[in-house]
Amino acid sequence: MAGRIINPKWTERIIELERTGNPIDELSDNPLTSQWLIMFLSRKNTPFKVTNLGAGVKRITTITDECPMCNRKL
């Protein structure tokens, strides 16, 4: 894990999505990016859900009124 950094273009895109109120729906297999996104959304008081998909992959989304698997409204 040493030497891994978060892509600045990715963080800029996420910050812009949050700033404009657009939904964020990201898949990540990198614990560092998952941690950054969770901390970012928490600091902004933005509701989000984390779904563990297995094999170290997480889906982090601000779409909290839909099922993450079937996309039906809750």
C-alpha positions in Angstrom: 0.0 0.0 0.0 3.0 2.3 0.4 3.3 4.9 -2.3 -0.4 4.9 -3.3 -2.0 8.3 -3.7 -5.4 9.5 -4.5 -5.8 10.9 -8.1 -6.3 14.6 -7.7 -8.6 14.7 -10.8 -10.9 12.2 -9.1 -11.1 14.2 -5.9 -11.8 17.4 -7.9 -14.6 15.5 -9.7 -16.1 14.3 -6.4 -15.9 17.8 -4.8 -17.6 19.3 -7.9 -20.4 16.7 -7.8 -21.0 17.4 -4.1 -20.8 21.2 -4.6 -23.4 21.1 -7.4 -25.7 18.7 -5.6 -25.3 15.9 -8.1 -25.4 12.3 -6.8 -22.1 10.5 -6.0 -22.0 6.8 -6.8 -18.5 5.3 -6.6 -17.1 1.8 -6.6 -13.7 1.5 -4.8 -11.3 -1.4 -4.1 -8.7 1.1 -2.6 -9.2 1.6 1.1 -7.5 5.0 0.9 -10.0 6.4 -1.6 -12.9 4.8 0.3 -11.7 6.4 3.5 -11.2 9.8 1.8 -14.7 9.8 0.3 -16.4 8.7 3.6 -14.5 11.5 5.5 -15.4 14.1 2.8 -19.1 13.2 2.9 -19.2 13.1 6.7 -17.6 16.5 7.0 -20.1 17.9 4.6 -23.0 16.3 6.5 -24.1 14.6 3.3 -26.2 11.5 3.8 -24.5 8.4 2.2 -24.5 4.6 2.2 -21.6 2.2 2.1 -22.3 -1.3 0.6 -19.7 -4.0 0.8 -19.8 -5.9 -2.4 -17.2 -8.5 -1.5 -13.5 -9.0 -2.3 -12.6 -5.6 -0.8 -14.9 -3.6 -3.1 -17.2 -1.0 -1.7 -20.0 1.1 -3.2 -20.3 4.5 -1.7 -23.3 6.5 -2.8 -25.3 9.5 -1.8 -28.4 7.9 -3.4 -30.0 6.9 -0.1 -33.6 6.4 -1.2 -32.9 3.5 -3.6 -31.9 -0.1 -3.1 -28.2 -0.3 -4.2 -28.8 -3.7 -5.8 -32.1 -3.4 -7.7 -32.5 0.4 -7.8 -36.0 0.3 -6.4 -37.2 3.2 -4.3 -37.2 2.4 -0.5 
